[in-house]
Amino acid sequence: MDGFVNVETLDAEDSDAMRRFEYYINGDPDSLGIAKSFGLRPHHTLHEFGVGFLRTAQHFINYLDAGNFSGNDASNARIEFGSEYFRRKMAFDAKRPKLIANTDNSFDWMDGCKVDYFWSLAVFTHMPPEDIEETFNNMRKILKPNAVVLFTYSERAVDRNIERYNVKDWWHNFAFYAELAERYGFEIEDVSEAMPESVHINAATRLVKMRWRGEGSAS
Ligand SMILES: C[S@@+](CC[C@H](N)C(=O)[O-])C[C@H]1O[C@@H](n2cnc3c(N)ncnc32)[C@H](O)[C@@H]1O
């Protein structure tokens, strides 16, 4: 996962590489708009699962009250690079984002902190089904009752629950997530119509909203 990060070797003459870099760093002002349309306000706490280079996180960090944003990523290099970059662009440290490089999906690295919102963009698509299940199970450790969970996934094979596309990409359908939601005590809704064009990674991108029913609600 760290491989993407080598900005020292980024060639400004290579327009494809530059476009990709700018997309990862500057793109996606609309994710914040989506979360706001589902009730996010500055006093809420939000955790982003899979922050990458902080492409979306930068907007949440800017909007939320200081100390209210946390995020994790499997790539420490992405977090480090993004933090360094945004330190030069905004009042990054004053907002006290809590950023964690994680090596497991336990959520124990959150030290018991609990949040009102959980956000994840284009991450489950890169995880095998058993890791997604582990994440659904363990994310509950950091959710307040009634917390809102928003995430995207890729649905290309609508009639098949799981399909491995290549070494790091999986396609799931809504039924796959609905079954996990039921098992772990979440209400689930396909809210893809709330997603502006700009947030679509591709035509198969879907947006899901879940609400955690709270302790003792799993089937
Ligand atoms: C396609 S990128 C999306 C990054 C960011 N959400 C964005 O939209 O720019 C997927 C990210 O998920 C991270 N990732 C994959 N599996 C993960 C896991 N189990 N826990 C945390 N991060 C993970 C990768 O390191 C990568 O940064």
The ligand as an SDF file (V2000), in Angstrom:
LIG
                    3D

 27 29  0  0  0  0  0  0  0  0999 V2000
   -8.3300    3.6710   -2.8250 C   0  0  0  0  0  0  0  0  0  0  0  0
   -7.5490    4.2120   -1.3690 S   0  0  0  0  0  0  0  0  0  0  0  0
   -8.7590    5.3680   -0.7680 C   0  0  0  0  0  0  0  0  0  0  0  0
   -8.1660    6.3560    0.2060 C   0  0  0  0  0  0  0  0  0  0  0  0
   -9.1250    7.4730    0.6560 C   0  0  0  0  0  0  0  0  0  0  0  0
  -10.3010    6.9330    1.3110 N   0  0  0  0  0  0  0  0  0  0  0  0
   -9.5160    8.3230   -0.5340 C   0  0  0  0  0  0  0  0  0  0  0  0
  -10.6780    8.2640   -0.9430 O   0  0  0  0  0  0  0  0  0  0  0  0
   -8.6550    9.0300   -1.0440 O   0  0  0  0  0  0  0  0  0  0  0  0
   -7.7390    2.8290   -0.2510 C   0  0  0  0  0  0  0  0  0  0  0  0
   -7.0110    3.0380    1.0700 C   0  0  0  0  0  0  0  0  0  0  0  0
   -7.4350    2.0400    1.9800 O   0  0  0  0  0  0  0  0  0  0  0  0
   -6.3250    1.6660    2.7800 C   0  0  0  0  0  0  0  0  0  0  0  0
   -6.6470    0.3470    3.3470 N   0  0  0  0  0  0  0  0  0  0  0  0
   -6.8670   -0.8220    2.7240 C   0  0  0  0  0  0  0  0  0  0  0  0
   -7.1760   -1.8020    3.5990 N   0  0  0  0  0  0  0  0  0  0  0  0
   -7.1670   -1.2100    4.8410 C   0  0  0  0  0  0  0  0  0  0  0  0
   -7.4170   -1.6760    6.1730 C   0  0  0  0  0  0  0  0  0  0  0  0
   -7.7540   -2.9460    6.4210 N   0  0  0  0  0  0  0  0  0  0  0  0
   -7.3110   -0.7940    7.1910 N   0  0  0  0  0  0  0  0  0  0  0  0
   -6.9870    0.4940    6.9400 C   0  0  0  0  0  0  0  0  0  0  0  0
   -6.7420    0.9990    5.7080 N   0  0  0  0  0  0  0  0  0  0  0  0
   -6.8300    0.1510    4.6730 C   0  0  0  0  0  0  0  0  0  0  0  0
   -5.1530    1.7070    1.8130 C   0  0  0  0  0  0  0  0  0  0  0  0
   -3.9070    1.8080    2.4610 O   0  0  0  0  0  0  0  0  0  0  0  0
   -5.4900    2.9250    0.9700 C   0  0  0  0  0  0  0  0  0  0  0  0
   -4.9080    4.1090    1.4770 O   0  0  0  0  0  0  0  0  0  0  0  0
  1  2  1  0
  2  3  1  0
  2 10  1  0
  3  4  1  0
  4  5  1  0
  5  6  1  0
  5  7  1  0
  7  8  2  0
  7  9  1  0
 10 11  1  0
 11 12  1  0
 11 26  1  0
 12 13  1  0
 13 14  1  0
 13 24  1  0
 14 15  1  0
 14 23  1  0
 15 16  2  0
 16 17  1  0
 17 18  1  0
 17 23  2  0
 18 19  1  0
 18 20  2  0
 20 21  1  0
 21 22  2  0
 22 23  1  0
 24 25  1  0
 24 26  1  0
 26 27  1  0
M  CHG  2   2   1   9  -1
M  END
$$$$
